[in-house]
Amino acid sequence: MDQDAREKMFTLFFTSKGSQGTELGLFIANHVIDQHGGYIKVESTLGEGTCFDISLPRVKPEESVAPFGKPIDI
């Protein structure tokens, strides 16, 4: 993946595949992961491939109460 693609890959409607796909995948994935307190780390070498490392916490850090108001044991 070239530098231009890496800078734009999480923006809405960005694609490097031409007319294939919906151009929503990485944008939505990044948004969902961010909303859950996680992150995506990207490593890419042009002409060789790209690796995505996704990390999600077991419990969103700022939340200490489960749905329906029940406390969570952390």
Sequence and secondary structure as in RCSB ss.txt:
>XXXX:A:sequence
MDQDAREKMFTLFFTSKGSQGTELGLFIANHVIDQHGGYIKVESTLGEGTCFDISLPRVKPEESVAPFGKPIDI
>XXXX:A:secstr
  HHHHHHTTSTT  SSTTSS S HHHHHHHHHHHTT EEEEEEETTTEEEEEEE  SS TT  B GGG B   
